[in-house]
Amino acid sequence: MAACTKGLDTVMFSLRLLRNLQLHNARFLSTSLPRPAAGSEQTPKFTPPVKPVIIDKTQSASSLRKFLSPEFVPFRQRIAPVKFSIERKDMIRRRKVLTIPEFYVGSILAVTMADLNSSGKTNRFVGICIQRGGRGLGATFVLRNIIDNQGVEICYELYSPRVQQIAVLKLEKRLDDNLMYLRDALSDYSTVDPDMKPVPISPTGEVPVNKMKVRMRPKPWSKRWERPKYNVQGIRFDLCLTEEQLEHAQKWAQPWVEYDMLKEYDTSNLEEQILNEVQREMSK
């Protein structure tokens, strides 16, 4: 009888210990799970699915648009072929590290640059390209935007090691190859949204030309844009100048320059050679 009582006590003790262990585990799980506060229940935020990227594999390599960046073509003057050949090798080496896209004066770009003075060590600026200049490793381009009702222009060195990314938000051309007259135009024509989304770019076909003509502020301007030597096509002179002023500007016309054969510089053959060289080196 004593042995049965001792065995029953052992079984009851084991059941009681197992029950206490289950209660402890249940209490631990209930305290570890996050509980939403009263009145702060929020519905989960909807995230749209990623848009599929459609690649047209029917396009052949010959149908793609061929583009040679203008800084590869040297000026018409006494040049050192060895110097430009060495520079082209350095430019190609830099393009293998940094993707430099196709863009023109009038395109909207976003440039990310290394900046030790900024909080994130990088600086991103969005603006419209108003000028491209320089040849070789000294090629530059200028972006302009209106920030807090103030015109801001930044001149970037295209092959600078501080440039981390160059993104084309909108690829287009303008009627002129130089848009420096936007400094004297209304600010609406230079304003670009810093959070602008990229516009899809077609790798084939012609680049669209924006035929918009700007309206200028009242004089004085930084230059006499109405004079024929600038050959500006993108300004509405009829809204800011009188007929007498337009006739007076024609006194500085130089019609004989149009027939100066020495000013013609045919670079088609040179561009073809340089383009083949660049494509061959980039494919290695």
KOLZALUM-831319 format. One record per residue (C-alpha): residue number from 1; x, y, z. Coordinates in Angstrom, 1 decimal. Example, Ala and Ser with C-alpha at 12.3 -4.5 7.8 and 13.67 -1.06 7.14 Angstrom:
2
+-----+--------+--------+--------+
|   i |     c1 |     c2 |     c3 |
+-----+--------+--------+--------+
|   1 |   12.3 |   -4.5 |    7.8 |
|   2 |   13.7 |   -1.1 |    7.1 |
+-----+--------+--------+--------+
% end
This chain:
284
+-----+--------+--------+--------+
|   i |     c1 |     c2 |     c3 |
+-----+--------+--------+--------+
|   1 |    0.0 |    0.0 |    0.0 |
|   2 |    2.8 |    2.4 |    0.8 |
|   3 |    4.5 |    1.6 |   -2.5 |
|   4 |    1.3 |    2.4 |   -4.4 |
|   5 |    0.9 |    5.7 |   -2.6 |
|   6 |    4.5 |    6.7 |   -3.3 |
|   7 |    4.1 |    5.9 |   -7.0 |
|   8 |    0.9 |    7.9 |   -7.2 |
|   9 |    2.6 |   10.9 |   -5.6 |
|  10 |    5.4 |   10.7 |   -8.2 |
|  11 |    2.9 |   10.7 |  -11.1 |
|  12 |    1.0 |   13.6 |   -9.6 |
|  13 |    4.2 |   15.6 |   -9.2 |
|  14 |    5.2 |   14.9 |  -12.8 |
|  15 |    1.8 |   16.1 |  -14.1 |
|  16 |    1.9 |   19.2 |  -12.0 |
|  17 |    5.4 |   20.0 |  -13.2 |
|  18 |    4.4 |   19.5 |  -16.9 |
|  19 |    1.3 |   21.7 |  -16.4 |
|  20 |    3.5 |   24.5 |  -14.9 |
|  21 |    5.9 |   24.3 |  -17.8 |
|  22 |    3.0 |   24.6 |  -20.4 |
|  23 |    1.6 |   27.7 |  -18.6 |
|  24 |    5.1 |   29.3 |  -18.5 |
|  25 |    5.5 |   28.8 |  -22.3 |
|  26 |    2.1 |   30.2 |  -23.1 |
|  27 |    2.7 |   33.3 |  -20.9 |
|  28 |    6.1 |   33.8 |  -22.6 |
|  29 |    4.6 |   33.6 |  -26.1 |
|  30 |    1.7 |   36.0 |  -25.2 |
|  31 |    4.2 |   38.7 |  -23.9 |
|  32 |    6.6 |   38.4 |  -26.9 |
|  33 |    4.0 |   38.9 |  -29.6 |
|  34 |    3.5 |   42.6 |  -30.6 |
|  35 |    0.1 |   43.9 |  -29.7 |
|  36 |   -1.4 |   46.9 |  -31.6 |
|  37 |   -2.2 |   49.8 |  -29.4 |
|  38 |   -5.9 |   50.6 |  -28.9 |
|  39 |   -7.2 |   52.9 |  -31.6 |
|  40 |   -3.9 |   52.7 |  -33.6 |
|  41 |   -4.9 |   49.9 |  -36.0 |
|  42 |   -3.8 |   50.7 |  -39.5 |
|  43 |   -4.5 |   48.9 |  -42.7 |
|  44 |   -1.3 |   47.7 |  -44.5 |
|  45 |   -0.1 |   50.1 |  -47.2 |
|  46 |   -0.7 |   48.9 |  -50.8 |
|  47 |    2.4 |   48.5 |  -52.9 |
|  48 |    1.7 |   48.2 |  -56.6 |
|  49 |    3.5 |   45.4 |  -58.4 |
|  50 |    6.6 |   46.1 |  -60.4 |
|  51 |    5.9 |   47.0 |  -64.0 |
|  52 |    7.3 |   44.4 |  -66.4 |
|  53 |   10.1 |   45.4 |  -68.7 |
|  54 |    9.3 |   44.6 |  -72.3 |
|  55 |   12.3 |   44.0 |  -74.5 |
|  56 |   11.7 |   43.9 |  -78.2 |
|  57 |   14.1 |   41.1 |  -79.4 |
|  58 |   13.1 |   41.6 |  -83.0 |
|  59 |   15.2 |   44.8 |  -83.2 |
|  60 |   18.5 |   44.1 |  -84.9 |
|  61 |   21.8 |   45.9 |  -84.0 |
|  62 |   21.7 |   47.8 |  -87.3 |
|  63 |   18.3 |   49.3 |  -86.4 |
|  64 |   19.7 |   50.9 |  -83.2 |
|  65 |   20.5 |   54.6 |  -83.4 |
|  66 |   24.2 |   55.4 |  -83.8 |
|  67 |   25.4 |   58.2 |  -81.7 |
|  68 |   28.9 |   59.6 |  -81.3 |
|  69 |   29.4 |   62.0 |  -78.4 |
|  70 |   30.6 |   65.4 |  -79.8 |
|  71 |   33.7 |   65.6 |  -77.6 |
|  72 |   35.3 |   62.8 |  -79.6 |
|  73 |   35.5 |   65.0 |  -82.7 |
|  74 |   38.5 |   67.4 |  -82.5 |
|  75 |   38.3 |   71.1 |  -83.5 |
|  76 |   39.4 |   72.2 |  -86.9 |
|  77 |   42.8 |   73.4 |  -86.3 |
|  78 |   46.4 |   72.2 |  -86.0 |
|  79 |   46.0 |   69.1 |  -83.8 |
|  80 |   48.3 |   66.4 |  -82.5 |
|  81 |   46.8 |   63.1 |  -83.5 |
|  82 |   48.8 |   61.2 |  -80.9 |
|  83 |   47.4 |   63.5 |  -78.1 |
|  84 |   43.8 |   62.9 |  -79.2 |
|  85 |   44.4 |   59.2 |  -79.6 |
|  86 |   45.7 |   58.9 |  -76.0 |
|  87 |   42.8 |   61.0 |  -74.8 |
|  88 |   40.3 |   58.7 |  -76.6 |
|  89 |   41.8 |   55.7 |  -74.8 |
|  90 |   41.3 |   57.4 |  -71.4 |
|  91 |   37.8 |   58.4 |  -72.3 |
|  92 |   36.9 |   54.9 |  -73.3 |
|  93 |   38.4 |   53.6 |  -70.1 |
|  94 |   36.3 |   56.0 |  -68.2 |
|  95 |   33.1 |   55.0 |  -70.1 |
|  96 |   33.7 |   51.4 |  -69.1 |
|  97 |   33.3 |   52.5 |  -65.5 |
|  98 |   30.7 |   55.2 |  -65.8 |
|  99 |   27.7 |   54.9 |  -68.2 |
| 100 |   27.5 |   58.2 |  -70.1 |
| 101 |   24.2 |   58.1 |  -72.0 |
| 102 |   23.2 |   59.9 |  -75.2 |
| 103 |   22.0 |   63.4 |  -74.6 |
| 104 |   21.7 |   66.7 |  -76.4 |
| 105 |   21.3 |   70.4 |  -75.6 |
| 106 |   17.6 |   70.6 |  -74.4 |
| 107 |   17.6 |   67.2 |  -72.7 |
| 108 |   16.7 |   66.9 |  -69.0 |
| 109 |   19.4 |   65.2 |  -66.9 |
| 110 |   19.9 |   64.1 |  -63.3 |
| 111 |   23.6 |   64.1 |  -62.2 |
| 112 |   24.8 |   62.5 |  -59.0 |
| 113 |   28.2 |   63.7 |  -57.8 |
| 114 |   30.4 |   62.9 |  -54.9 |
| 115 |   30.3 |   65.8 |  -52.4 |
| 116 |   32.2 |   65.6 |  -49.1 |
| 117 |   30.3 |   68.6 |  -47.7 |
| 118 |   26.8 |   67.0 |  -48.1 |
| 119 |   25.2 |   64.8 |  -45.5 |
| 120 |   25.0 |   61.7 |  -47.7 |
| 121 |   28.4 |   62.4 |  -49.3 |
| 122 |   26.6 |   62.7 |  -52.7 |
| 123 |   24.8 |   65.5 |  -54.4 |
| 124 |   22.0 |   65.1 |  -57.0 |
| 125 |   21.0 |   67.9 |  -59.3 |
| 126 |   18.2 |   67.9 |  -61.9 |
| 127 |   18.1 |   70.4 |  -64.7 |
| 128 |   17.9 |   71.1 |  -68.4 |
| 129 |   21.1 |   71.0 |  -70.5 |
| 130 |   21.7 |   74.4 |  -71.9 |
| 131 |   25.3 |   74.0 |  -73.3 |
| 132 |   27.8 |   71.4 |  -74.2 |
| 133 |   31.4 |   72.5 |  -74.8 |
| 134 |   35.0 |   71.3 |  -74.8 |
| 135 |   36.7 |   68.4 |  -76.5 |
| 136 |   38.4 |   65.3 |  -75.2 |
| 137 |   38.8 |   64.9 |  -71.5 |
| 138 |   37.9 |   68.6 |  -71.0 |
| 139 |   34.3 |   68.1 |  -72.2 |
| 140 |   31.7 |   69.9 |  -70.1 |
| 141 |   28.0 |   70.5 |  -70.0 |
| 142 |   25.8 |   73.0 |  -68.1 |
| 143 |   22.6 |   72.2 |  -66.3 |
| 144 |   20.1 |   74.9 |  -65.3 |
| 145 |   17.1 |   74.8 |  -63.0 |
| 146 |   15.0 |   77.2 |  -61.0 |
| 147 |   15.2 |   76.5 |  -57.2 |
| 148 |   13.4 |   78.8 |  -54.7 |
| 149 |   12.8 |   81.4 |  -57.5 |
| 150 |   16.5 |   81.5 |  -58.1 |
| 151 |   18.2 |   80.4 |  -61.3 |
| 152 |   20.9 |   77.8 |  -60.5 |
| 153 |   23.5 |   76.6 |  -63.1 |
| 154 |   26.1 |   73.9 |  -62.6 |
| 155 |   28.9 |   73.2 |  -65.0 |
| 156 |   30.0 |   69.5 |  -64.9 |
| 157 |   33.1 |   67.9 |  -66.3 |
| 158 |   31.8 |   65.0 |  -68.3 |
| 159 |   34.8 |   62.7 |  -67.4 |
| 160 |   35.3 |   63.9 |  -63.9 |
| 161 |   36.0 |   61.1 |  -61.4 |
| 162 |   33.6 |   62.7 |  -59.0 |
| 163 |   30.6 |   62.1 |  -61.3 |
| 164 |   28.9 |   58.9 |  -60.1 |
| 165 |   25.8 |   58.8 |  -62.3 |
| 166 |   24.3 |   60.6 |  -65.3 |
| 167 |   20.7 |   59.8 |  -65.9 |
| 168 |   18.6 |   61.1 |  -68.9 |
| 169 |   15.1 |   61.9 |  -67.6 |
| 170 |   13.9 |   63.2 |  -71.0 |
| 171 |   15.7 |   62.9 |  -74.2 |
| 172 |   15.0 |   65.6 |  -76.8 |
| 173 |   16.5 |   68.3 |  -78.9 |
| 174 |   15.8 |   72.0 |  -79.3 |
| 175 |   15.8 |   74.4 |  -82.3 |
| 176 |   19.2 |   75.8 |  -81.2 |
| 177 |   22.5 |   74.1 |  -80.2 |
| 178 |   22.9 |   76.6 |  -77.3 |
| 179 |   20.2 |   77.6 |  -74.8 |
| 180 |   22.1 |   80.2 |  -72.8 |
| 181 |   19.4 |   82.6 |  -73.7 |
| 182 |   17.2 |   80.9 |  -71.1 |
| 183 |   19.0 |   83.1 |  -68.5 |
| 184 |   17.0 |   86.1 |  -70.0 |
| 185 |   13.8 |   84.1 |  -70.6 |
| 186 |   10.9 |   83.7 |  -68.2 |
| 187 |   11.7 |   81.3 |  -65.3 |
| 188 |    8.9 |   78.9 |  -66.4 |
| 189 |   11.0 |   77.7 |  -69.3 |
| 190 |   13.9 |   76.6 |  -67.0 |
| 191 |   11.9 |   75.1 |  -64.2 |
| 192 |   12.3 |   71.3 |  -63.8 |
| 193 |   10.7 |   69.1 |  -61.1 |
| 194 |   13.6 |   67.6 |  -59.0 |
| 195 |   11.4 |   64.5 |  -58.5 |
| 196 |   10.7 |   64.1 |  -62.2 |
| 197 |   10.2 |   60.5 |  -63.4 |
| 198 |   12.2 |   59.3 |  -66.4 |
| 199 |   10.4 |   59.3 |  -69.8 |
| 200 |   10.8 |   56.1 |  -71.7 |
| 201 |   13.5 |   56.4 |  -74.5 |
| 202 |   13.3 |   54.5 |  -77.7 |
| 203 |   16.7 |   53.2 |  -78.9 |
| 204 |   15.6 |   53.4 |  -82.5 |
| 205 |   14.3 |   56.2 |  -84.7 |
| 206 |   15.0 |   59.9 |  -84.5 |
| 207 |   15.3 |   61.9 |  -81.4 |
| 208 |   12.2 |   64.1 |  -80.9 |
| 209 |   12.8 |   67.9 |  -81.5 |
| 210 |   11.0 |   70.3 |  -79.1 |
| 211 |   10.0 |   73.2 |  -81.3 |
| 212 |    8.9 |   75.4 |  -78.4 |
| 213 |    9.8 |   79.1 |  -78.6 |
| 214 |   10.4 |   81.0 |  -75.3 |
| 215 |    9.2 |   84.4 |  -74.2 |
| 216 |   11.9 |   86.7 |  -73.0 |
| 217 |   11.9 |   89.2 |  -70.1 |
| 218 |   12.1 |   92.9 |  -70.9 |
| 219 |   15.6 |   94.2 |  -71.8 |
| 220 |   18.5 |   94.5 |  -70.9 |
| 221 |   19.6 |   91.0 |  -71.8 |
| 222 |   23.0 |   89.3 |  -71.3 |
| 223 |   23.6 |   89.4 |  -75.0 |
| 224 |   21.9 |   90.9 |  -78.1 |
| 225 |   20.2 |   87.6 |  -79.1 |
| 226 |   18.3 |   89.3 |  -81.9 |
| 227 |   21.5 |   89.9 |  -84.0 |
| 228 |   22.0 |   87.5 |  -86.9 |
| 229 |   25.4 |   86.2 |  -85.7 |
| 230 |   23.6 |   84.2 |  -82.9 |
| 231 |   21.1 |   82.7 |  -85.4 |
| 232 |   18.6 |   82.0 |  -82.6 |
| 233 |   15.4 |   80.2 |  -83.6 |
| 234 |   13.8 |   79.5 |  -80.2 |
| 235 |   12.9 |   83.1 |  -79.1 |
| 236 |    9.6 |   84.9 |  -79.8 |
| 237 |   11.2 |   88.2 |  -80.8 |
| 238 |    7.8 |   89.5 |  -82.1 |
| 239 |    6.6 |   89.6 |  -78.4 |
| 240 |    9.5 |   91.5 |  -77.0 |
| 241 |   10.9 |   93.7 |  -79.8 |
| 242 |    9.4 |   96.2 |  -82.2 |
| 243 |    9.8 |   96.1 |  -85.9 |
| 244 |   12.3 |   99.0 |  -85.8 |
| 245 |   14.5 |   97.1 |  -83.4 |
| 246 |   14.4 |   94.0 |  -85.5 |
| 247 |   15.4 |   96.0 |  -88.6 |
| 248 |   18.2 |   97.7 |  -86.7 |
| 249 |   19.6 |   94.3 |  -85.7 |
| 250 |   19.9 |   93.2 |  -89.3 |
| 251 |   22.6 |   95.9 |  -89.8 |
| 252 |   25.0 |   93.5 |  -88.2 |
| 253 |   24.2 |   90.7 |  -90.7 |
| 254 |   27.1 |   89.0 |  -92.5 |
| 255 |   25.6 |   87.3 |  -95.5 |
| 256 |   28.9 |   86.5 |  -97.1 |
| 257 |   29.8 |   84.1 |  -94.3 |
| 258 |   27.3 |   81.6 |  -95.7 |
| 259 |   29.5 |   81.3 |  -98.8 |
| 260 |   32.8 |   81.0 |  -97.0 |
| 261 |   34.0 |   77.5 |  -98.0 |
| 262 |   36.9 |   77.6 |  -95.5 |
| 263 |   34.3 |   77.4 |  -92.7 |
| 264 |   32.9 |   74.1 |  -93.9 |
| 265 |   34.4 |   71.3 |  -91.9 |
| 266 |   33.2 |   67.9 |  -93.1 |
| 267 |   33.8 |   65.4 |  -90.3 |
| 268 |   31.7 |   62.5 |  -91.6 |
| 269 |   34.6 |   60.3 |  -92.5 |
| 270 |   36.4 |   61.2 |  -89.2 |
| 271 |   33.3 |   60.5 |  -87.2 |
| 272 |   32.8 |   57.1 |  -88.9 |
| 273 |   36.4 |   56.1 |  -88.0 |
| 274 |   36.2 |   57.3 |  -84.4 |
| 275 |   32.8 |   55.6 |  -83.9 |
| 276 |   34.1 |   52.3 |  -85.2 |
| 277 |   37.1 |   52.6 |  -82.9 |
| 278 |   34.9 |   53.4 |  -79.8 |
| 279 |   32.5 |   50.6 |  -80.5 |
| 280 |   35.4 |   48.1 |  -81.0 |
| 281 |   37.1 |   49.2 |  -77.8 |
| 282 |   33.9 |   49.2 |  -75.7 |
| 283 |   33.1 |   45.7 |  -76.8 |
| 284 |   36.3 |   44.3 |  -75.4 |
+-----+--------+--------+--------+
% end
